[in-house]
Amino acid sequence: MKSYTLKKNGDTEELHLFEGDMTTEGCTSNSKSICKKMDKSESGGNVFACKNDKDARTKCAESGRKVCGICVSHLYTTYT
């Protein structure tokens, strides 16, 4: 199952979404954000971690305009 973590960029304060997987030990997160514009190493901390897509959409909406539009749009895409 996919999991999502919202990280704050330490320099710009912009929030980027990282995709990962739920595991028996918790969750993982990729080294690059969904938009590929932020590396994990640039993180100034997590806003949330290990959320499913539904919960991530809600939390991103609550965080407002600071969330990267490219990253958050991924939560609304359906693949066939």
N, C-alpha and C positions, 0 to 999 in steps of 0.2 A: 504494500500500500504506500502511496506517495505521501510525503510529509513536506511541510513548508516552514521556513524560518525567515523572519523579517529582521534584517540587520541594518544598523545605522552606520553610514559612512562616517568615519572619524574626522575627515577633513571637511566635507560638504554638509553634513547633517542630513543628507538625502537618505531615504529608506529604500532598500533593495530587497527583493524576495529571492531566496535560495531554495531550490528544490532538493529533496533527498528521499530517503526511504525509511519507513518504520522498521525497526528490528526488535529482536527480543530484549536487547539492552537499552533501547530508547529509539533515537533516530539519528540519521546521518544528514549531512548537507553538502552539496557540491561545492567545489572550490571557487566557482564563478557564479554570479547572480544570473537569473534567467535572462536578463537583457545583455549579459556579458560585459557590462560596464563597471562592475565592481568585483574585486577579488576578496576572498574571505579574510586575507591578511590586512585589508583596509578597514575592517570592522571596528567600530567604537562600542560595540555591545549589541545584544539582541533586544528587540522590542517584544518578540515572542518566538517560541521554538516548538517544533513537533506538532504543528496543527494540521488537520486535514483540510481539504480545499474549501469546504463550507465555512469552517471556523476561521480560516485564513482570510477569506473574502470579508467576513464580518469585522475582523480585527484591522484589516487594511482600510476599510471604510471608516472606522473609528479614528484611524491615524491621520486621515485627511490628505491634503495635497502634497505632503512631504514624500509620499510613496511614489516611486517610479511608475509612471503610466505604462511603460512597456512591460515591466515585471507583473503588475497587477492584472493587466489585460490577459495574461496567460491563464489566470484562474477562471476566466469566462469563456475560454475556447473549448469547443468540443471536437474531438477527433473521431472520424469514422473509418 
